Amino acid sequence: MRALLGSRHEVVGVLTQPDRPAGRGRELRASPVKLLAATRPNLPIAQPPTLKTAEGRAALAEWRPDLLVVVAYGLILPSDVLRLPRLGCLNIHGSLLPRWRGAAPIHRALLAGDAETGITIMQLDEGLDTGPTLLERRRPIGPHETTGDLHDALAELGAVALLEAIEGLAGGTLVPRAQSAEGVTYAAKIEKAEARVDWNDGAVVLDRRIRAFNPWPMAETRFAGENVRLLRARVSAPAGRAAEPGTLLGIADDGLRVACGEGVLAVQEMQRAGKRPVSARDFANAMRIDGLRFES
């Protein structure tokens, strides 16, 4: 949105979901989009609870936009909304479609060990990320990048690509192309239960999981009767079996080494329940770890 507001295009209105309860106090909290829009004088903001009724679509009908840009709105747009703008509805999707259609494309790309990802600018239809595409931008996935890292990088990439796509669509130089029927995968919504670490998995798999679940829901294990979040880690040894999975093998230069079902993982940063994040070395200095294990 920041890129659109700074472009030559006129933003006639901002539609975002209603304020939601958040935090320990469950106070109503506005979306980042609303907070940014509120800094612009005279920019209309609408927050209908649904777009399935004429009342919910009233603001859009009044604004009469040539184009809708949809980013992380969280709901599939009904056909009445899709037909409203003359240039259709554009979406920035965080994957190279048709791979990883759905809610969590960045998480799933990391979990699968994909070598690259990117963004796709697509036109919305009534399906789940099935609409025709206008352009894509590819980006390699670094060996230590987290979901948070990739999200921020793809947001920058997507902002530039979005403006290019709008120019091309309006000028007729970009023609929407149907997605391939091959290579379709679905990025299911992340559930918190997925973040529980199973030390019987291999070190390579666990490294992917820790990166995929940072910053949410955070990979988690059990130690001495309490939950411990694993924030950063590295593969210390990809193969072999050093000890019973979960056994703490001691501190080394690359972190707190932990035996896995296959290989050894070096945990570098962690967080006990109710405590601040600390380095693995600080964790080991504060806790007795000799001969103990992380529990799945």
DOTI-292465 format. One record per residue (C-alpha): residue number from 1; x, z, y; residue in one letter. Coordinates in nm, 4 decimals, always signed. Layout:
REM residues N
+-----+----------+----------+----------+------+
! pos !        X !        Z !        Y ! code !
+-----+----------+----------+----------+------+
! NUM !        X !        Z !        Y !    A !
...
+-----+----------+----------+----------+------+
This chain:
REM residues 296
+-----+----------+----------+----------+------+
! pos !        X !        Z !        Y ! code !
+-----+----------+----------+----------+------+
!   1 !  +0.0000 !  +0.0000 !  +0.0000 !    M !
!   2 !  +0.2831 !  +0.0778 !  +0.2376 !    R !
!   3 !  +0.4095 !  -0.2792 !  +0.1919 !    A !
!   4 !  +0.0663 !  -0.4222 !  +0.2731 !    L !
!   5 !  +0.0278 !  -0.2082 !  +0.5825 !    L !
!   6 !  +0.3653 !  -0.3324 !  +0.7056 !    G !
!   7 !  +0.2900 !  -0.6989 !  +0.6370 !    S !
!   8 !  +0.1157 !  -0.9633 !  +0.8447 !    R !
!   9 !  -0.2010 !  -0.9232 !  +0.6354 !    H !
!  10 !  -0.4922 !  -0.7223 !  +0.7710 !    E !
!  11 !  -0.5989 !  -0.4269 !  +0.5580 !    V !
!  12 !  -0.9719 !  -0.3961 !  +0.6283 !    V !
!  13 !  -1.0308 !  -0.0833 !  +0.4221 !    G !
!  14 !  -0.8987 !  +0.1491 !  +0.1539 !    V !
!  15 !  -1.0979 !  +0.2506 !  -0.1504 !    L !
!  16 !  -0.9726 !  +0.5385 !  -0.3637 !    T !
!  17 !  -1.1205 !  +0.7853 !  -0.6080 !    Q !
!  18 !  -1.2788 !  +1.1104 !  -0.4830 !    P !
!  19 !  -1.0572 !  +1.4115 !  -0.4156 !    D !
!  20 !  -0.9922 !  +1.6037 !  -0.7392 !    R !
!  21 !  -0.9183 !  +1.9711 !  -0.8140 !    P !
!  22 !  -0.5465 !  +2.0199 !  -0.8730 !    A !
!  23 !  -0.2852 !  +2.2933 !  -0.9036 !    G !
!  24 !  -0.3313 !  +2.6510 !  -1.0127 !    R !
!  25 !  -0.5839 !  +2.7173 !  -0.7394 !    G !
!  26 !  -0.7857 !  +2.4081 !  -0.8388 !    R !
!  27 !  -0.8180 !  +2.3098 !  -0.4736 !    E !
!  28 !  -0.9398 !  +1.9614 !  -0.3915 !    L !
!  29 !  -0.6472 !  +1.7251 !  -0.3452 !    R !
!  30 !  -0.6534 !  +1.3755 !  -0.1957 !    A !
!  31 !  -0.4776 !  +1.0827 !  -0.3600 !    S !
!  32 !  -0.1454 !  +0.9614 !  -0.2126 !    P !
!  33 !  -0.3246 !  +0.6415 !  -0.1112 !    V !
!  34 !  -0.5799 !  +0.8356 !  +0.0926 !    K !
!  35 !  -0.3109 !  +1.0476 !  +0.2566 !    L !
!  36 !  -0.1214 !  +0.7372 !  +0.3652 !    L !
!  37 !  -0.4354 !  +0.5592 !  +0.4832 !    A !
!  38 !  -0.5363 !  +0.8618 !  +0.6886 !    A !
!  39 !  -0.2221 !  +0.8208 !  +0.9000 !    T !
!  40 !  -0.3501 !  +0.4859 !  +1.0275 !    R !
!  41 !  -0.6058 !  +0.5143 !  +1.3082 !    P !
!  42 !  -0.9369 !  +0.3346 !  +1.2540 !    N !
!  43 !  -0.8564 !  +0.2352 !  +0.8943 !    L !
!  44 !  -1.1799 !  +0.2864 !  +0.6962 !    P !
!  45 !  -1.1543 !  +0.4932 !  +0.3756 !    I !
!  46 !  -1.4204 !  +0.5071 !  +0.1024 !    A !
!  47 !  -1.4271 !  +0.7305 !  -0.2052 !    Q !
!  48 !  -1.7336 !  +0.6406 !  -0.4117 !    P !
!  49 !  -1.7660 !  +0.8210 !  -0.7475 !    P !
!  50 !  -1.8654 !  +0.4929 !  -0.9117 !    T !
!  51 !  -1.8647 !  +0.1213 !  -0.8386 !    L !
!  52 !  -2.1459 !  +0.0448 !  -1.0806 !    K !
!  53 !  -2.4189 !  +0.0929 !  -0.8182 !    T !
!  54 !  -2.4977 !  -0.0951 !  -0.4998 !    A !
!  55 !  -2.4491 !  +0.2306 !  -0.3095 !    E !
!  56 !  -2.1014 !  +0.2745 !  -0.4565 !    G !
!  57 !  -2.0115 !  -0.0840 !  -0.3601 !    R !
!  58 !  -2.1585 !  -0.0591 !  -0.0107 !    A !
!  59 !  -1.8250 !  -0.0139 !  +0.1683 !    A !
!  60 !  -1.6690 !  -0.3128 !  -0.0085 !    L !
!  61 !  -1.9693 !  -0.5276 !  +0.0753 !    A !
!  62 !  -1.9450 !  -0.4251 !  +0.4398 !    E !
!  63 !  -1.5712 !  -0.4946 !  +0.4625 !    W !
!  64 !  -1.6099 !  -0.8435 !  +0.3045 !    R !
!  65 !  -1.2446 !  -0.8662 !  +0.1942 !    P !
!  66 !  -1.0852 !  -1.1979 !  +0.1029 !    D !
!  67 !  -0.8779 !  -1.0184 !  -0.1617 !    L !
!  68 !  -0.8745 !  -0.6838 !  -0.3402 !    L !
!  69 !  -0.5403 !  -0.5320 !  -0.4395 !    V !
!  70 !  -0.5808 !  -0.2786 !  -0.7174 !    V !
!  71 !  -0.3037 !  -0.0348 !  -0.8109 !    V !
!  72 !  -0.3547 !  +0.2575 !  -1.0528 !    A !
!  73 !  -0.7227 !  +0.2904 !  -0.9603 !    Y !
!  74 !  -0.7958 !  +0.4330 !  -1.3048 !    G !
!  75 !  -1.1230 !  +0.2495 !  -1.3734 !    L !
!  76 !  -1.2151 !  -0.0985 !  -1.4948 !    I !
!  77 !  -1.3871 !  -0.2816 !  -1.2108 !    L !
!  78 !  -1.7430 !  -0.4034 !  -1.2834 !    P !
!  79 !  -1.8205 !  -0.7735 !  -1.2578 !    S !
!  80 !  -2.0057 !  -0.7298 !  -0.9262 !    D !
!  81 !  -1.6824 !  -0.6053 !  -0.7699 !    V !
!  82 !  -1.4660 !  -0.8733 !  -0.9309 !    L !
!  83 !  -1.6873 !  -1.1466 !  -0.7840 !    R !
!  84 !  -1.6944 !  -0.9993 !  -0.4333 !    L !
!  85 !  -1.3643 !  -1.1251 !  -0.2768 !    P !
!  86 !  -1.3183 !  -1.5013 !  -0.2533 !    R !
!  87 !  -0.9557 !  -1.4828 !  -0.3767 !    L !
!  88 !  -1.0365 !  -1.2348 !  -0.6514 !    G !
!  89 !  -0.8683 !  -0.9044 !  -0.7357 !    C !
!  90 !  -0.4926 !  -0.8666 !  -0.7833 !    L !
!  91 !  -0.3302 !  -0.5930 !  -0.9888 !    N !
!  92 !  +0.0338 !  -0.4802 !  -1.0134 !    I !
!  93 !  +0.0930 !  -0.3954 !  -1.3784 !    H !
!  94 !  +0.4072 !  -0.2143 !  -1.4934 !    G !
!  95 !  +0.4987 !  -0.4355 !  -1.7875 !    S !
!  96 !  +0.5636 !  -0.7964 !  -1.8861 !    L !
!  97 !  +0.2159 !  -0.8943 !  -1.9991 !    L !
!  98 !  +0.0774 !  -0.9407 !  -2.2590 !    P !
!  99 !  +0.3130 !  -0.6694 !  -2.3845 !    R !
! 100 !  +0.1878 !  -0.3191 !  -2.3077 !    W !
! 101 !  -0.1581 !  -0.3764 !  -2.1723 !    R !
! 102 !  -0.3247 !  -0.0458 !  -2.0943 !    G !
! 103 !  -0.2737 !  +0.2933 !  -1.9361 !    A !
! 104 !  +0.0892 !  +0.3884 !  -2.0080 !    A !
! 105 !  +0.3101 !  +0.0764 !  -2.0153 !    P !
! 106 !  +0.6287 !  +0.2461 !  -1.8903 !    I !
! 107 !  +0.6061 !  +0.5356 !  -2.1370 !    H !
! 108 !  +0.5379 !  +0.3026 !  -2.4297 !    R !
! 109 !  +0.8214 !  +0.0662 !  -2.3402 !    A !
! 110 !  +1.0666 !  +0.3585 !  -2.3478 !    L !
! 111 !  +0.9241 !  +0.4999 !  -2.6700 !    L !
! 112 !  +0.9569 !  +0.1606 !  -2.8373 !    A !
! 113 !  +1.3171 !  +0.1197 !  -2.7259 !    G !
! 114 !  +1.2481 !  -0.1975 !  -2.5254 !    D !
! 115 !  +1.5581 !  -0.3476 !  -2.3665 !    A !
! 116 !  +1.3720 !  -0.4679 !  -2.0591 !    E !
! 117 !  +1.0501 !  -0.4234 !  -1.8693 !    T !
! 118 !  +0.9182 !  -0.5460 !  -1.5370 !    G !
! 119 !  +0.6034 !  -0.6004 !  -1.3371 !    I !
! 120 !  +0.3302 !  -0.8594 !  -1.3602 !    T !
! 121 !  +0.1031 !  -0.9594 !  -1.0740 !    I !
! 122 !  -0.2243 !  -1.0561 !  -1.2372 !    M !
! 123 !  -0.5833 !  -1.1369 !  -1.1505 !    Q !
! 124 !  -0.8315 !  -0.8877 !  -1.2866 !    L !
! 125 !  -1.1117 !  -0.9872 !  -1.5180 !    D !
! 126 !  -1.3554 !  -0.7739 !  -1.7174 !    E !
! 127 !  -1.1037 !  -0.7010 !  -1.9929 !    G !
! 128 !  -0.8232 !  -0.4472 !  -2.0158 !    L !
! 129 !  -0.5276 !  -0.6185 !  -1.8440 !    D !
! 130 !  -0.6306 !  -0.9518 !  -1.9925 !    T !
! 131 !  -0.6586 !  -1.1565 !  -1.6739 !    G !
! 132 !  -0.4436 !  -1.4563 !  -1.5778 !    P !
! 133 !  -0.1000 !  -1.3898 !  -1.4285 !    T !
! 134 !  +0.0532 !  -1.5165 !  -1.1063 !    L !
! 135 !  +0.4140 !  -1.4056 !  -1.1368 !    L !
! 136 !  +0.6413 !  -1.1542 !  -1.3071 !    E !
! 137 !  +0.9695 !  -0.9853 !  -1.2286 !    R !
! 138 !  +1.1965 !  -0.8652 !  -1.5086 !    R !
! 139 !  +1.4266 !  -0.5649 !  -1.5099 !    R !
! 140 !  +1.6584 !  -0.4207 !  -1.7795 !    P !
! 141 !  +1.5957 !  -0.0638 !  -1.8909 !    I !
! 142 !  +1.9035 !  +0.1518 !  -1.8417 !    G !
! 143 !  +2.0221 !  +0.3634 !  -2.1375 !    P !
! 144 !  +1.9486 !  +0.6918 !  -1.9594 !    H !
! 145 !  +1.6457 !  +0.6018 !  -1.7459 !    E !
! 146 !  +1.3302 !  +0.8121 !  -1.7602 !    T !
! 147 !  +0.9705 !  +0.7149 !  -1.6988 !    T !
! 148 !  +1.0058 !  +0.8595 !  -1.3490 !    G !
! 149 !  +1.3145 !  +0.6493 !  -1.2808 !    D !
! 150 !  +1.1474 !  +0.3306 !  -1.4009 !    L !
! 151 !  +0.8230 !  +0.4036 !  -1.2180 !    H !
! 152 !  +1.0037 !  +0.4267 !  -0.8848 !    D !
! 153 !  +1.2122 !  +0.1155 !  -0.9509 !    A !
! 154 !  +0.9102 !  -0.0895 !  -1.0597 !    L !
! 155 !  +0.7091 !  +0.0273 !  -0.7588 !    A !
! 156 !  +0.9720 !  -0.1229 !  -0.5276 !    E !
! 157 !  +0.9887 !  -0.4395 !  -0.7340 !    L !
! 158 !  +0.6102 !  -0.4676 !  -0.7397 !    G !
! 159 !  +0.5670 !  -0.4245 !  -0.3649 !    A !
! 160 !  +0.7874 !  -0.7244 !  -0.2898 !    V !
! 161 !  +0.6296 !  -0.9336 !  -0.5665 !    A !
! 162 !  +0.2782 !  -0.8493 !  -0.4481 !    L !
! 163 !  +0.3400 !  -0.9920 !  -0.1015 !    L !
! 164 !  +0.4899 !  -1.3049 !  -0.2560 !    E !
! 165 !  +0.1880 !  -1.3420 !  -0.4843 !    A !
! 166 !  -0.0593 !  -1.3046 !  -0.1977 !    I !
! 167 !  +0.1212 !  -1.5738 !  +0.0015 !    E !
! 168 !  +0.1300 !  -1.8048 !  -0.2974 !    G !
! 169 !  -0.2327 !  -1.7485 !  -0.3906 !    L !
! 170 !  -0.3604 !  -1.7977 !  -0.0358 !    A !
! 171 !  -0.1399 !  -2.1034 !  +0.0172 !    G !
! 172 !  -0.2179 !  -2.2629 !  -0.3181 !    G !
! 173 !  +0.1446 !  -2.2626 !  -0.4346 !    T !
! 174 !  +0.0807 !  -2.0136 !  -0.7141 !    L !
! 175 !  -0.1652 !  -2.1058 !  -0.9874 !    V !
! 176 !  -0.2972 !  -1.8327 !  -1.2219 !    P !
! 177 !  -0.1909 !  -1.8827 !  -1.5841 !    R !
! 178 !  -0.3728 !  -1.7523 !  -1.8894 !    A !
! 179 !  -0.1828 !  -1.4882 !  -2.0832 !    Q !
! 180 !  -0.0316 !  -1.5809 !  -2.4176 !    S !
! 181 !  -0.2282 !  -1.4823 !  -2.7255 !    A !
! 182 !  +0.0993 !  -1.3845 !  -2.8913 !    E !
! 183 !  +0.2948 !  -1.0646 !  -2.8345 !    G !
! 184 !  -0.0045 !  -0.8552 !  -2.7308 !    V !
! 185 !  +0.0527 !  -0.4783 !  -2.7522 !    T !
! 186 !  -0.1458 !  -0.1880 !  -2.6114 !    Y !
! 187 !  -0.0067 !  +0.1074 !  -2.4184 !    A !
! 188 !  -0.2419 !  +0.3885 !  -2.5124 !    A !
! 189 !  -0.2851 !  +0.6810 !  -2.2747 !    K !
! 190 !  -0.0247 !  +0.9527 !  -2.3227 !    I !
! 191 !  -0.1552 !  +1.2736 !  -2.4794 !    E !
! 192 !  +0.0213 !  +1.6034 !  -2.4138 !    K !
! 193 !  +0.0456 !  +1.6724 !  -2.7884 !    A !
! 194 !  +0.2782 !  +1.3713 !  -2.8250 !    E !
! 195 !  +0.5497 !  +1.5548 !  -2.6336 !    A !
! 196 !  +0.6131 !  +1.8130 !  -2.9064 !    R !
! 197 !  +0.9566 !  +1.7362 !  -3.0515 !    V !
! 198 !  +0.9958 !  +1.6883 !  -3.4263 !    D !
! 199 !  +1.3626 !  +1.7437 !  -3.5079 !    W !
! 200 !  +1.3220 !  +1.5557 !  -3.8352 !    N !
! 201 !  +1.3216 !  +1.2398 !  -3.6243 !    D !
! 202 !  +1.6487 !  +1.0641 !  -3.5513 !    G !
! 203 !  +1.8571 !  +1.1333 !  -3.2408 !    A !
! 204 !  +1.7899 !  +0.7837 !  -3.1037 !    V !
! 205 !  +1.4139 !  +0.8321 !  -3.1336 !    V !
! 206 !  +1.4273 !  +1.1774 !  -2.9755 !    L !
! 207 !  +1.6358 !  +1.0519 !  -2.6837 !    D !
! 208 !  +1.3668 !  +0.7913 !  -2.6147 !    R !
! 209 !  +1.0935 !  +1.0549 !  -2.6322 !    R !
! 210 !  +1.2644 !  +1.2901 !  -2.3897 !    I !
! 211 !  +1.3138 !  +1.0068 !  -2.1402 !    R !
! 212 !  +0.9608 !  +0.8720 !  -2.1883 !    A !
! 213 !  +0.7946 !  +1.2081 !  -2.1263 !    F !
! 214 !  +0.9887 !  +1.2887 !  -1.8090 !    N !
! 215 !  +0.8287 !  +1.3717 !  -1.5610 !    P !
! 216 !  +0.5082 !  +1.4212 !  -1.7641 !    W !
! 217 !  +0.4172 !  +1.5756 !  -2.0010 !    P !
! 218 !  +0.7819 !  +1.6734 !  -2.0703 !    M !
! 219 !  +0.9241 !  +1.6875 !  -2.4225 !    A !
! 220 !  +0.8867 !  +2.0393 !  -2.5606 !    E !
! 221 !  +1.0305 !  +2.2448 !  -2.8439 !    T !
! 222 !  +1.0172 !  +2.6084 !  -2.9551 !    R !
! 223 !  +1.3054 !  +2.8525 !  -2.9331 !    F !
! 224 !  +1.2995 !  +3.2276 !  -2.9971 !    A !
! 225 !  +0.9219 !  +3.2339 !  -2.9821 !    G !
! 226 !  +0.8785 !  +3.0478 !  -2.6531 !    E !
! 227 !  +0.8289 !  +2.6926 !  -2.5346 !    N !
! 228 !  +1.1295 !  +2.5120 !  -2.3905 !    V !
! 229 !  +1.1086 !  +2.1808 !  -2.2078 !    R !
! 230 !  +1.3821 !  +1.9245 !  -2.2692 !    L !
! 231 !  +1.4409 !  +1.7295 !  -1.9498 !    L !
! 232 !  +1.7566 !  +1.5272 !  -2.0120 !    R !
! 233 !  +1.9554 !  +1.4438 !  -2.3249 !    A !
! 234 !  +2.2010 !  +1.1946 !  -2.4721 !    R !
! 235 !  +2.2662 !  +1.0652 !  -2.8217 !    V !
! 236 !  +2.5849 !  +1.2401 !  -2.9290 !    S !
! 237 !  +2.5956 !  +1.0792 !  -3.2740 !    A !
! 238 !  +2.3385 !  +0.8194 !  -3.3869 !    P !
! 239 !  +2.3952 !  +0.8517 !  -3.7613 !    A !
! 240 !  +2.4669 !  +1.1083 !  -4.0283 !    G !
! 241 !  +2.3195 !  +1.4522 !  -4.0896 !    R !
! 242 !  +2.5193 !  +1.7415 !  -3.9465 !    A !
! 243 !  +2.2912 !  +2.0287 !  -4.0502 !    A !
! 244 !  +1.9270 !  +2.1245 !  -4.0993 !    E !
! 245 !  +1.7221 !  +1.9473 !  -3.8282 !    P !
! 246 !  +1.6895 !  +2.1613 !  -3.5160 !    G !
! 247 !  +2.0089 !  +2.3598 !  -3.5797 !    T !
! 248 !  +2.2048 !  +2.4331 !  -3.2613 !    L !
! 249 !  +2.5601 !  +2.3125 !  -3.3122 !    L !
! 250 !  +2.7070 !  +2.4572 !  -2.9923 !    G !
! 251 !  +2.8004 !  +2.3436 !  -2.6436 !    I !
! 252 !  +3.0232 !  +2.0394 !  -2.5911 !    A !
! 253 !  +3.1108 !  +1.8203 !  -2.2948 !    D !
! 254 !  +2.7966 !  +1.6114 !  -2.3433 !    D !
! 255 !  +2.5575 !  +1.9079 !  -2.3707 !    G !
! 256 !  +2.4025 !  +2.1436 !  -2.6241 !    L !
! 257 !  +2.4288 !  +1.9583 !  -2.9510 !    R !
! 258 !  +2.1337 !  +1.9721 !  -3.1885 !    V !
! 259 !  +2.1183 !  +1.8416 !  -3.5438 !    A !
! 260 !  +1.8433 !  +1.5851 !  -3.6030 !    C !
! 261 !  +1.6993 !  +1.4222 !  -3.9109 !    G !
! 262 !  +1.9475 !  +1.1435 !  -3.8389 !    E !
! 263 !  +2.2372 !  +1.1983 !  -3.6007 !    G !
! 264 !  +2.2999 !  +1.4550 !  -3.3290 !    V !
! 265 !  +2.1325 !  +1.4882 !  -2.9893 !    L !
! 266 !  +2.3082 !  +1.6485 !  -2.6910 !    A !
! 267 !  +2.0543 !  +1.8224 !  -2.4659 !    V !
! 268 !  +2.1780 !  +1.8357 !  -2.1048 !    Q !
! 269 !  +1.8963 !  +1.9918 !  -1.9043 !    E !
! 270 !  +1.6133 !  +2.2212 !  -2.0105 !    M !
! 271 !  +1.3517 !  +2.4609 !  -1.8806 !    Q !
! 272 !  +1.2113 !  +2.7815 !  -2.0263 !    R !
! 273 !  +0.8455 !  +2.8639 !  -1.9635 !    A !
! 274 !  +0.7999 !  +2.9954 !  -1.6110 !    G !
! 275 !  +1.1662 !  +2.9396 !  -1.5214 !    K !
! 276 !  +1.3500 !  +2.6778 !  -1.3200 !    R !
! 277 !  +1.5330 !  +2.3870 !  -1.4878 !    P !
! 278 !  +1.8924 !  +2.4701 !  -1.5878 !    V !
! 279 !  +2.1851 !  +2.2925 !  -1.7472 !    S !
! 280 !  +2.2240 !  +2.3309 !  -2.1211 !    A !
! 281 !  +2.5458 !  +2.5244 !  -2.0633 !    R !
! 282 !  +2.3634 !  +2.7761 !  -1.8414 !    D !
! 283 !  +2.0897 !  +2.8027 !  -2.1031 !    F !
! 284 !  +2.3464 !  +2.8745 !  -2.3730 !    A !
! 285 !  +2.5210 !  +3.1343 !  -2.1554 !    N !
! 286 !  +2.1923 !  +3.3159 !  -2.0962 !    A !
! 287 !  +2.0648 !  +3.3036 !  -2.4549 !    M !
! 288 !  +2.2214 !  +3.3831 !  -2.7899 !    R !
! 289 !  +2.2231 !  +3.0499 !  -2.9723 !    I !
! 290 !  +2.4743 !  +3.0951 !  -3.2558 !    D !
! 291 !  +2.3164 !  +3.0017 !  -3.5859 !    G !
! 292 !  +1.9702 !  +2.9554 !  -3.4325 !    L !
! 293 !  +1.7417 !  +2.6552 !  -3.4344 !    R !
! 294 !  +1.4945 !  +2.4711 !  -3.2211 !    F !
! 295 !  +1.1584 !  +2.4647 !  -3.3987 !    E !
! 296 !  +0.9281 !  +2.1639 !  -3.4081 !    S !
+-----+----------+----------+----------+------+
